[in-house]
Amino acid sequence: MTLPTLAVTLGDPRGIGPEIVRAALATPEVMGAARCVVVGPSGAGIAVEESIGEWHGRPGPSTPELAAAAGSLAGKAIERAVELVRSGAVQGIVTAPIDKAALAAAGYADPGHTEMLERLTGHPTAMMLASSMLRVVLATTHLALRDVPQAVTQAALVRAAKLTRDGLRDWFGIAEPRLALCALNPHGGDGGRFGDEDMRVLAPAAREAEMAGPFPADTVFVRAMRGEFDAVIAPYHDVGMTAIKVASFGEGVNVTLGLPFPRTSPDHGTALDIAGSGRADAGAMAHAIVVAAEIAQRLAR
């Protein structure tokens, strides 16, 4: 069996990205799943096959100037990884964590990986957090909470459902995905007492996209974990992220749905506070590489 080749970006070089990539690449499960091309700056503590510059800082918190330099290198690594997959040199991308503030300081307007990949590829995307316990897809991603009600439109929910259904069929082999929609308001609005968005926007979206719900957040994720649904569409970032991280922290994988190639990442951040201490757990990074390799293998059949 020919193993797929994946580009693995180091993320923010001040964070735990370089060390968890180095540790993950040494595990038997990763070595048996894919050939990995490391993309990032030289000088970050790991040999890179695709260098996008030189890193002269140390792990951990830094000055604003070094943060901007780190953000620039992280952004360039993502751009280079997309170039590699477009050229056919690799079949997918796995990304170590980035610092969104550092990315912004470097001049990138993208709030995160998902939005940058959507811009670079021109493909509409959705963020899925997946584990053996639960799959959650975010209908909106990195927004202030005050902006969420305006962003949770029927069109956005239907689009997220379509991307989810297509991804579960094509990438995960689920022939007839069962989707549920998480409500926006407490108790699903309680008949309009706590907001009318669930009746006015979410319920029509669920009907149009053939999803169950909307169901209150305090029950829908439990029902999915018990096997009733294959994925839950969450209306905003924290309600979905909290559910998946409580259920599966350290195991969850971020999968960008909608791209013409697999892209995954671990379900945690840069952990600047422990970077360089040797305490970072590479398990989620290794799992992200294995999942990307499995998707690439499925797409190649």
N, C-alpha and C positions, 0 to 999 in steps of 0.2 A: 504494500500500500504506500502510495506517495503521500508524504505529509504536506499539508499546506504551509505556505510561507506567510508569516505575519510581521507587520511593522509594529514594534513596541516602542512607544515614546516614553521618555523619562519623566515627563511632567515638570513641575517646578524643581529646579536643582537644589533649592534650599530645603526641600521637604524630604519625605521618606521614599519618594519615587525611585531614585537610583538604587537604594539598598534593597527595596522589595523586588524590583526587577531583577537585580543580581541574584537574590535568593530564589526567586520563583524559577528562573531559567535553569537552576541547578537541580530542581526537583524531578524525579522520575516521570511524574505524570505530564509535566510540560515537555520534557525531552521526548516523550513518546507520542505527543500530540501534534507538535508543530516545529518548524524551523523558524526561529525568530531573528529579525533584523532590528537591532537596537538603534533608535533614532534619538539624537539629543546632543548636548554639548560635550566636548572633550573636557576632562578635568573634573567630572562630577563623581568619580569613584567607581566607574564601570567603563569597560571598553565599548566604544560605539562603532558601528559599521557605517552609519550615515551621520557624519558630524555636521551640525548646523552652526558651529561657533565654539567659543571657549568659555568655560565657567571659571571664574577666579575667586569665588566666594566660598563660604563654609556652610554646612548644614545649620538650620535653625533660623530664628528671627534675625532680621537684618536692617540695615539703613534703607530709607526710601529709594536711594539710588540703586542699591543692589537688588531691591525688590523689583524695580522696573527692568533691570537687566535680566533677572530671572524670568519675568513675565514675557519678555521679548524672546528669549530662548525657548520657552515653553510653546509660545505661539508659532515660532518658526518650525519647531519639531512637528507640530500637527500639520502645518502646511506641507512639509516635506513628506510626511507619511501619506497624505492624500495624493501627492504627485507619484509616489511609488505604486500605490494601488491603481491609479489611472494608467500607468505605464505597463501594468501587468507583472511588475516585479514581485509584488506581494498580493495575497488574496484577501487580506483583512487588516484591521488596525486594532491594537489594544493600547489604551492610554493610561499612564500613571497620573495621579492627581495633580491638578493645577490650582494655583491661587488666583481667584477671580479678581481680587484687588490688584495683584501684581500684573495680571493680564491687562487690566484697564490702565494701569500706570504706564504700560508699554505702548499704549495707543490703540489697543484693540477695543472695538465697541461691542464685541460679542460677550454676552453675560457668562458663557461657559462653553464647554466642548460641543454640546448638542447644537447650539445655535451657530457656532463656528462651522461645524461640519455641514449644516444645512446651507449656509452661505457659500462655502467652498464648492459644494457639489451641485447646488441648485435643486436638490431634492427635498420635499417636505418631510419632516421627521417627527418622531415622538420618542420620549424618554421612557423606557421600560426598566424597572428594577425587578429582577427575577431571581428566585431561589427555589430550592426543592419544596419550600413551604407555601410560597405565595408569589404571584406576579402582579405588579402594579404599574399602570401606565399613567403618566401625567398629562392632562389635557392642556394645562398651562405650566410653565416652568419657573424661571427666575423672575418673579414679579413681587413688588411690595403687596402686602395683603390688601391694602386699600384699593389696589388696581384690579384685584381678582374678579369681582362681580361683573365688571365691564368686559373682561377678557373671556369669561366663561360663556361663550355664545353657543347657539345650537350648531352652527357650522364647525366650531372648534371641537366640540364633543363628537360630532359625527366623523370628522376627519381623524381624530384620535382612535375612534373605534375601527375605522377602515384600516388604518395602519397596523393596529393591533391584530385584527383578524387576519390580514395578509401575512404579517410576521409570524404569527402562531402557526399558520398553515405551511408557509414556505420554509421557515427557519427552524421550527420546533416540531414539525410533523404532526400537528393536531388538525385532523381533517375538518372537524366542525367545532370551532372554538365557541365556548360559552362565556359570554361577557356580561359583567354587571357594572352598573354606574353608581358611584358613590355620590350621595347627596351633598349639596353645598352648605346648607344650614343645619343647625341642631334639630334632630328629630325629623329631618327632611322638610323643615319649615313648619311642621305641625299644622297643616291646613292653611298656611299663610300667616300664622301668628308670628313666626320668626323669620319672615321674608317670603316672597312669592316666587323666587327664582326657580325653585325646584318644580313648581307646578307650571310656570310660564315658559321656562327654557329647558330644564333638564328632562322633564317627562316627555316632551315632544321629541327631543334628541334621542332618547332611549327607544322610542317607538320607531323613529326613522332608521336608526342604526341596528335595530333588532337586538337591543341589550335589555337585560332585566334591570328593574329599578326605575328611578333612583331609590336606593336604600340608605338609611342613616349610616354614618361612618362608624358608629359604635357597634354595628352588627355585620356590615357587609364583608369586612375583611376576615372576620371569624368564619363566616359562611364559605368564603373562598378557600380558607385554609383547611376546612373540613371536606373540600372536594366538590362543592356545588358549582363553582365557576373556575374557568381556566385563567381569567385575568379580571382585574377590577380597574375601571377607568376612574381616576381621581381628579376632581376638578381643580385642585391647586397643589402646589409643591409639598407643603409640610404635612398635610393630611395623608398623602400617599407615602412620602418618605418616612414618616414616623411609623406607619404600619409595617413597612417592609423591614425597617431597621430593628424594630422591637422583635419582629418575628424571626429575623435571620441575620443579625449583624455579623459581619465577617464572612458570610457565605454569599450574600447577595451580589449580583453582577448587574451593572448598568449596561443595557443594550440599546443602541440607537436604532430604532425601527425606521424604515423608509429609505434607507441608503441602498445603493446597488451592491454593497459589500458589507460584511459584518464589522461592526465596531463595538467593542466592549471596554469596560473599565471596572475596577473594584468599587465597592459601595462606600468608600471612606475618603477623607480629604488628605491634605498634605501633612498633617500632624507635625507642624514645625516645632512643637514643644518637645518632641522626642526624637526628632531627626538626628541621625548620627550617633545615637546612644546604643544602637544594637537591640532595641526593644520592639521594633516594628514587626508585626506579623505579616508574612508574605502570602498567607493562605488565600486571601481574597484576590490578590494579583494572579496567583497561579490558577485559580479557578476561572478568572476572567479570560486568561489565555486559552484554557482548555475549551471553554464555551465558544469562543471565537473560532477555534480550530474545528469544533464540531459543526458549527454553522457553515463554515467554508467547505467542509467535506460534503455536507448535504447539498449545497448549491452546485458542487462540481459533478454531481451524479447525473 
